[in-house]
Amino acid sequence: MDGPNRSFNDYDEDDQGEVFLDDSDIIHEVTVDEEDLPDADDDDNDDMDDSMHIFTGHTSELYTVACSPADPLLVATGGGDDKGFLWKIGLGDWAAELKGHKESVSSLTFSSDGQLLASRGFDGIVQIWDASSGNLKCVLEGPDEGIEWVRWHPKGHLVLAGSEEKTIWMWNADKGAYLNSFAGHEASVTCGDFTPDGKTICTGSDDASLRIWNPKSGENIHVVKGHPYHTDGLTCLALSSDSTLAITGSKDNSVHIVNITTGRVVSSLVSHSNSVECVGLAPSSPWAATGGLDQKLIIWDLQHSLPRASCEHKDGVTCLAWLGASRYVATGCVDGKVRLWDSLSGDCIRIFSGHADAVQSLSISANQDYLVSGSSDGTARVFEIAEFK
């Protein structure tokens, strides 16, 4: 053996070749509890930050992020400081504040052409903004209580909003004019949207029902309620690209698929063990993704109503987004991490660190180069995902 003063750095391949230890060289054996060893995918390093841009304009937690469908760099964020902002990825010195809300800005949505932005707050007000300038275009007066969500018509500037006072409201954003309201739910309207063809409205409520409406006449076409549907309030909703199916998640831990034309439950997907918080349909395959407070992302084969994969997290899953037409799904988690999953294998292929608190919202840029996350830590972070297209 060499003398004790020689360091490990003094060895090289030309000098010693491979070095082996004999039993006589062992000084002391230490027993290690496997539970004390870090996992290979341990992502608890709080000092790591994988983001390429951080927006810090807010002074309270972020509730919502939205990427423009037209400008791949333009992002809107809203939070508990009663403010919204428009800002651009990579341009840290540019931001337009969206003023006027008197309570938390909890939802932001761009029109399908990217020209307008709708913001809604707990103050019951919907504001419409010019997305390119950040100027206020109009204020849409509606329900007295808070707005739960806002959606745009897929082919025009009609705005739909669900309220805590059990109603749904519709306006023409170009004219700032009220068009119609829809009443029938018996509790807060927690989720809803136009079908992709624009011909129907689907809304879900805390009353455990799904209602299907004619947007022109205001007629309630179907009410989906009772066995075999949800037994507790709906939390999330997604609609198929052909406008035939609605998939809904609930606080009762279940997911159901409804035929929009007939109003009948066609399938029940039961695998979560806690509230289902988010749902998304794959753009290019008959699959769906659901996330829940049971710390799982589940990938579903809708043709067979069976789970393809169950993807375990370290805390509740709050939001998800499919990465365009790829096979990858992004999830936001209460543990502050953003994870990318391969829906074919069910494997976690990337963990993005940086947030110090729960991730509450995710959005994908128009060119699918960036994933933007909003967190309870008061920041929005941008992660590069171009390699996963």
N, C-alpha and C positions, 0 to 999 in steps of 0.2 A: 504493500500500500504506500501511497505517496504521503509526504509529511502533512501535518494538519494546517500548515500555512498556505497551502495551495488552494486557490478558489476554483469553483466549478467553471468559471469563465476561462480558466487556463487550459481546459481540455478542448481539443478539437479532433476532427476525424483523422487527420494525418498523424496526430500524436499518439492516440491511444486506441483508435478503432472503437468497437463496442465494449462497454464496461459491464461486468456482471458481478452481483453480490453473492458470496457464499453464505451458508448458514452461520459461519463463524463471524461474519461481518455484522450480523444483526445485533444491535445494542439493546433495543427494547421494543416490545410489541404493544401496540395501543389498540384497544377494541373501540370501534366507532359505531354508534347507533345510526342505522340508515336513515332514521327520521331526522337526524341532525344534518344530513347532507343536503346541499341545495339541489333542487331539480334541474335537469338539463335545460328546461325552458323557463327557469325561474325568472320572473319579470318584475321583481319587487325592488329593483334598484331605483330609488326615488330621484337620483341625481341625473338619470338619463333623460334626454330630450331628443326625440327623433324628428321633430317638426322642422320645416324649412322656413316657416313664417309664423309669428305669434301676433294676434291682434289683442291689444290691451286697453282699448278705449272704454270698456265698461267698468263700472265701479261695484258691480254686484254680479250674482250668478247669471249665466247665460241659459236661456230656455230654448232658443231656436237659432239655427243657421240655415241659410238657403243660398245655393249657387245659381247664378243666372243661366238660363238655357241658351242664351245668345252670346254672352261675353264670358270666355273661360276663366277670366281673372276676377270677375265681379262677384262679391259676396255680400249678403245682408245678414246682420245679427241683431237679436233682441234679447233683453234681459230684465232682471229684477230692479234695475235702476231707472225704470220707466223710459228707457231710451232704446232707439234703434240706430244702427249705423249701416251705411254702404261703404265698402272699402275694397281695395284691390290687392290680390295676392302678389307679393314681391314689391309692392309700393307702400312702404311703411309710413310715408309722410302724407298719404292722401286718405281722407275719410270725410264722408258727408253724414252729419248727424240728422236723424229723422225725429224731429221734435213734435210735441203736441199731445202725446199720451200722458194721462195723469196717473196711470197705474202700470204694472209690469207689462212689457211687450212680449207676448208669449207665443206669437205665431207670425211668420213672414213667408210670403209666397209670391213668386214671380209669375206673371202671365205667361202663357205658352210661347208667345213670340218674344218674351224678354223685355218688352217695352215698358211695362208697368210693374209695380211692386205693391202688394197689399200688406198692411201691418194691422194686427189686431191686439187689443190689450184687455186686461181684466176690467177696464173702465167701460166696456161695452161699445167702444168706438172702433170702426174700421177706417183706416186712412189709405188713400191711394197716392202713390208717388211716381214721378217720372224717373225711371231707373237710370237713365243716362246722366241726368243732372242732379238728382236727389231732391228736386223741388216737389212740394206738395201740390197734387193735382186737385183732390177733393176729399171731403170727409163724408163718410156714409153713416148717417144716423140710423140707429136701429133699436135693438132691445135695451131695456133698462139695466139688465144684469150683464155679467161678463160674457165675452165671446170665447167659445171653446176652440174653434178652428176656422180657417178660411181657405177656400179653394176657388180656382178659376175654371171657367168653361174651357174645354180643350181647343175650341175653335174661335174664340172671341173674348171680348172684355166684359163678360158677365161674372159677377162675384157671388159666391155662396158662402154663408156663415152659419154655424150652429151655436146656440146660446145656452146659458145655464137656466134660462126661463122656459125651456122645453120647446122652443120654436126654432125654425130655420128661416133665414132671410136671404133674398136675392136682389141684387142691384145691377144697373148698367153703369160701369165705371167710367165710360167715356162721357156720359151725361151727368154722372153723379146722382142718378135717379133710382128711387125704390121701384122694384118691379113686382115682387110677390113675397108672401110669407107662407110657411107651411106649419100647421099646428096638428098635433095628434099624440106626440110623445108625452109620457107622464112624468118624465124626469129630464135632467140635463142632457142635451144632445152632444155626445162626447166625440163622435167621429162621423165623417160623411164625405161625399164627393159626387161630381158628375161622372157618369159612365164615359169611357173614352170616345164613344160616338156622339156624346153630348145630348142624347135624347132622353136620358133618365137620370134621376137623382136617387142615391141610396144613403140613408142616415142610420146611425146606431146610437143607442141611448143607455143611460143608467137604469132605465126601466126594463133592461134585458131584451129589448126588441130591435129588430131591423125593419125600417119602413122604406118602401119604394114609391117614388113620386113621379108624376108627370110635371116637368118644369113649366110648361106652357099654361096648363089649366090649373095646376096646383092640386090635382086629384091624387089622393093616396091610393095607389094601385094595389099594393100588397102590404100586409102586416105580418111579419114573421115573429112569432112569440109562442112560448110554451114548449112542451115536449114535442120533438127531440132537440129543441134549440137551447140557447143559453139559459142558465138559471140565475145569473147575476149580470151586472152592468157590462156593456160592451166598452172596450178600451181602444180598439183599432180595427181598421177596415182596409181592404185592398180589392180592386176590381180587375177582372181579366181584360186583356187587350181587345178581345172580341165583344166585350160588353155583355157577356152572358152569365158570368159568375161573380158572386161577391164572397170573399173569404173574411171572416170576422173572428177576433179574439176577445176574450172576456176575463173578468176577475174570477170567474168560476173555473179557471185553468184549462178551458176547452177552446177548440177551434172548430168552426162549422163552415161548410160551403153551401151557398144558397143559389138556386137557379133564379136569376133576376126576372126572367119572363114569366115563370109559373109561381114564384114566391115559395117554392118548396125547398126544404133542406135535403140536399142530395148526398151529403157525406158529413161525418163527424170525425174529427181528428183529435184523439185523446191520448196525450203522452206527457204533457206538462203536469207538474205537481204544485204550481203556484200561478199567480196571475200572469196572463199573457199580455205583454206590454207593446209588442210591435209585430207587424206582419208585412211581408213583401213577396210579390210574385216575380219569378224569374222571367225576363223579357224573351228569352229564346228557348225555353223548355217548359214542359208541364210540371214545374216544381214550384214549391212555395217555401219560404223561410219564416219561422216564428221564433220570437225571443221572449223569455219570461223571467220572473223573479226567482224561479227555481234554478237560476244560474245556467240555463241551457239555451242554445240555439238548436232548433230542430229543422232539418231539411226534409221536406215531404215530397213524395211521389204522388201527385194528385190523381193520376190515372188509376192507381191502385189503392189510394187513401192510406198509404203506409209511410212510416218514417224511413228515409234513406240513411240519415246519420243524425246522431245526437252529439252536439259539440259542447263540452263542459267549460264553464268559466269559473272564475274565483269569486264572483258575486253576481247580482242580478243583471240581466241584459235589458237595457232601457230603449235601445234604438238599433235599427239595422238598415243597410242599403246594399242592393246588388250593384256590382261594378259594371254598369252597362250590360251588354249582351254576353259578358264573360261568365265563367263558371264560379267566380269568386263573390263572396258576401262579406261585407264589413259589419262589425258589431261594436256598439258603444256599451260600456259596462260601468256599474257603480264603483268598481275599483279604480276608475280613472284611465283604464287602458282602452285602446282601439285595436281590435284584432281582425285579421283577414283570414277567411276560411275557404278551403277548396270544397265546393259542394259535392264534387264527385267522390272524394275520399273521406271527407269529414275532418281533414287535418287542418290544424292551425298553421298557416304558412308564414305569418308575420305578426308581430306584436309591436304596436307603436306606443311608446311611452312619452310622457311630458306633462300630462295633466296631473294636478294634485288633488282632484276630487272627481265626483261622478261625471261621466260623459252623458249629456242629455239630448244631444241632437247630432245628426250626421248628414252631410250632403256631398254629392260628387260633382266636380266641375264639368262644364259642357264638353270639353275635349277628353275627359276621363284621365287627365294627368294628375289631378289633385283630389284628395279627400279632406274635407273640412269638418272639424268637430267643435262643438260648443260644450262648455263644462260649468259645473257649479263653482269651479275655482275662479270664475270671472274672465276667462280667456277663451278665445277661439284659436285653434291651431290647425296648420296646414301640413299635410303629409303627402309625399310624392308617391304616386301609385302607377305611373306610366308603364312600368314593367309588367303589370298584371292585366293589361288590355287583352 
